[in-house]
């Protein structure tokens, strides 16, 4: 493949329209400087002074900096586990779990399978490109919404939708990672259900699977090495639209940050851990008791990284509103009833701008 020029038009055409992705850009031309279509606007960049990295040291004024809790769930029935999960859900909106019965070896097998897809020949990957994919439930893409973004994100992704009501729903998925992705879903579904049971019990509400996890999806996110990471972003800051996200991040370099006030709190990689965060729909159901928090992924100069985001969400036809159990003592609802498919359409209709989608359904 012949080298391309680094004009915005040429880069965008090569990455997006020719369906090579940002990994293709790195593999073919290995740019030493960041193409301008990836240089984030100054107001969108996350500068070092906005990052909270040393979470175990004493902060300014003698205050301890916050820590993303790491919760041992080897005994799900231990009341301390429920207490820690609910505390994290109501404050930081993020926590990590360990001893969840998915071994490090299994996680590494998944990572290897995911990398296997992104290392396939370009023409094989292109068969799954977004709207022209050979599969109706697996899509390969780059950035978030490239045709609407002022600046692109330094990320490619392979997305899956788990249609368990269809026989052989994964038959058309890439064989290099299909079995691992299907098996991982079974494990994450069980873990997600246990977390939901704890969170719903804390609200004195029933566990309604259709509302909480009636739709299940996963993204394999691939972040190539970036020549100027301070000018770029892996994934722009956003909140998740669903109810709960279970994330297996890279185990070497952690580039995930969660919003904490006007700064960004590092979510460090912990061996064997799964990162859990609250999504918009669970914040709505809990009437703001549980917090859907903005987060982002930074770019990195030295290593490519891969992560696996497993999304639990309502069934697409579900109408989501604050639970009656939460409102039974006369508390006013903060959100209007919203069909989840409509919320998804609005969410995917705009780029990651930093504005919270959930504000669009908030009652005055």
N, C-alpha and C positions, 0 to 999 in steps of 0.2 A: 504494500500500500504506500503510495507516495506521500511525503510529508505535506502538511497543510500550512498555510500562513496563519498568523495569530491575530488576524483581524476579528472583531466581534462577529461579523457575519459569517466568516469562514469557520470559526470555532463552533458557533451555535449550529450551523448547518451540519458540520461533521458530528457533533455530539448528539444533537437532537433529531434533526431531519434525516441524517444518514444512519441513525440509530446505533451509534458506536458507544454512547455513554461516556462519562468522564474517565472511566478506566481505559477506554479505547484511546482517549486523548493522551493519557499518561503513557500508555504502551507504545503508541506510534511516534509521538513527538517529544515526550518527556520535557515539557516546558520548564525553563529555569526561572521564569517569572510568571506570575499569575495572569492569565488572560483577563482583560478588563471586564468581560461579561461575568466574571466570578468575583470581582472586587466589590465587596459590599459598600454601600454608602456609609459615610463616616458615622452617621447617627445610628446605624444598624450594627456597627462593629462592637464586639465585647472586648474592651481594653483590660489590661492586667489589673488595674485598680478596682475593677468591678467584680473580680473573681475572689471567692473565698475558697482557698485551697487547703490551708493548714487548719483543719477542723478540730484538732485536738489541743491547740495552743490557746493561750489566753488572749482575747481580743483587746481592743482599745477600751480604756476605762476599767480594766480588770474583769470584764464580762467574758465568759466562756463563749467561744464561737460555736454555732450549732453543729450537730453531728447527725448525719443520716443514720438512723438506728439499724443495726444488724440483729435480726431476731431469729433465735434458734427455735425452729418449729418441729423438732424431733418428736415432741409430744403436743399435738394440736389441742388436746383437752386440758392442758395446763392453763389455769386462769390467767397466769402472767403473760402467756402468749397473746391471748385475746386483748388483755389490757394494753400491751405494747403496740399491737396492730391498730387498735382504735385510737390510741393517743397519737400515733404517727399520722393516721388518716385525717385527724381533725386539726393537726398543726402544720406539719411540713408537706403533707400530701404524698410523701415518698418514704419508702423503707426498703430494706433488703432482707431476704430470708435465706437461711442456711439449714442444712440437714433436712431437706425437703424430699429426699429419696430419689432425686435425679443426680446420679453420680457425676463426678468430674470427667470420667472417661466417656460417659454418654454425651455430656456437653461438648467435649472435644470432637467426638464423632460427628455431631451436628455441625460444629464449626467447619470441620474438614469438608463435609458434604456441601455446605453453603459456599465455601470458597471454590469447590469443584465446579459449581455452575459458572461463577464469574471468570474462571480460567478456561472455560470452553472456547472453541473457535468462534470468532465473531459471528459468522453466518448462522451458527447453531443458536447462539443467544438471540439473534434478531428474530428468530421464529416466534419468540414469545413477547415481542415488543408491543407493549401497551394495547392500543385499540385493534391492532392487526394480529394479535396473539393466536396461535393455533389452539390454545386452551381458553375455555370460557371462565376459568377460575384461577388462572395463574398469569401474571403480567410482569414483564421486565420494563423498567423505565429509568429515567434519570431525573434528579432534582425533585421538586414537589409538583408544581404545575408550570413547566418551563415556558409554555406559550403565554403565560400571564405574569411571569416574574420579571421585575426590573433587573435583578441580578440572580444568577443561578446558584444553587447549592452544590457543594462539592460532594455529591453522593449519587450512587446508583442503587437501585433496589429491585428485588424480586418479590412480588406480592402474591399471596395465596388467600383464597376464600374457602373455608371448610363447609361444603354443602353435604352434611351428613344425611340429609333426607334423600340424597341421590345415590344409587348404587354405583360403585366404582368412580366416585367423584374425582379421584386423583389420577385417573387413567391417562390423561393427556398432560400431566405435569412432567417437568424435566426428570428423566430417570436418574440423573447423577445425584439428586438430593431428595427424590420423592418419598422413599420409604422413611428416611430420617425425619422429614418434615411431618409426615402423617403420624408417626409414632410419638414425636414430640408434642403434638397437639393433644393426644390422649393424656399425656402426663400433665400438661399445663391445664387442661380442662378440669382434672381432679383437684389440682392445687387451687385454681381459681375458685372452684365451688367451696372449698374449705374456708377460704378467705371471705367470700361473700356470706357464708353462714355466720361467721363471727361478726361481720359488720352489720348484718341485718338484725341479729340478736341484740346488738347494742342499741339499735333503734326500736326494739320491740316490734319488729316487722317480720312478715313471712318471707321465706326464701322463694322468690318467683323466678325460676330459671329463664322463662321466656323474656322477662323484662331485664334480667341482669346479664344473661349470657345466651340469648337466643340467636345471636350471630357471632361467629368466631373467624378471625382473620389473622394472618401473620405476615410481617415484612422481614425479609432478609436485607439488611442495609449494608452496603459495601462502601467504605471510605478510602479511596486511594491516597497515596502519599501526596502532600500538597506543597508546592514550592514556596508559597508565602502564606502560611496558615493564619497569621494575624490579620490579613486582609480578607480572608474567606470565612465561610461557615459551612460545617458539615450538614447540619439540619438547623434551620432558623428557629427562633424561639416561638413556641406555640403551646397550647394545651391539647391534650388528647380528647377527641370527641366522644369516646365510648364510655364504658363504665369502669373498667379496670384494665391496666396494661401490665403484663409480665415480661420483663426484658432480660435477656441474656446478653450482657455486653462483653466487649473484648476483655480478656483476662490479663492483658499486659499494660496497655495504656488506657487510662480512663479519661474520656473527653466529654462526658455527660455532666451537665450542670442544671440545677433546679433553681428557680427564682426564690430568693429570700430577701424580702424588702426591695431595696433598689440595687441589690447585688445578686451574684450568681454563686450558689453553693455547689461545690464539687461532690459528685456521687462517685466515690472511688471504687475501682474494681476490687472485689473480694473473692478469693478463690472459692469456686463452687456456688456462689450466691446468685440469686435471681432478684433483680430490682423490681419493685412493685410501685405503681403510682395510680392515683385516683384520676378518673376521667370526668368530663363535663356532665355526662348523664347521671353519674352517681352523685355528683354535687347537687344536681337538680332534685333527684329522688330524696336526698337527705335534707333538702332545703338549706343548704350551705353548711351543714354540720361537717361533712367531709369535703376536703379541699382539692379541687383540680388545679394544679400549679403549673405555670409556664416552665418549660425546660428547653434546652438546646444542646447541640453536639458541636464541639469545636473541631476544626481541621487540625491535622498533624503533619509535620514535615517528614518524619523518619520512617514510619511504618504504615502500611495499609491496615485497616481494621474492619471487623465484621461484627454485626450484632443481629439479634433475633427478637423482634417485638411481637408478642402474642397479645392480640386485642380481644377482650370480651366485650360484647355490646348487646343492646336490646335486639330483638327481632325487628326487621325493617319496618313492619307495620305497627309496632308498638307506639302508643301515645304515652309520652313521658311527662310526668309532673310530680310535684312533691307528694310523698307517700301520706296517705290519710293517717297512718299511725303517728307520723311526725307532727301532724297538724291537729291531733285530737284534743289538745288542751287549748285550742283557740289561736294558735300561732298562725299568722298570715302567710300564705304561699308567696314565695319570692319570684316564681317563674310561671309563665303561662303554659298550658298543655301544648306539647309539640310532638308531632309524628317524627320518629327517628329518621326515616328516609328523607324527610324534608330537611332535617338538621344536617344530615350527611351531604345533601346536595348543596346546601349553602356553604358548608365547611370546605368542600372540595371545589367550590366555585371561585375561591380567592387564594392568593398566595399566603405564605407565612409572613404576616405583616407585624406581628407582635400584639395586635388587638385581639381581645378575647372573644371568640365566637359566642360564648355563653351570654354575653351582654345583649345579644340580639333577641333573646327570649325572656329577658328579665322584665318583671312587671314594674311599672313606675312607682 
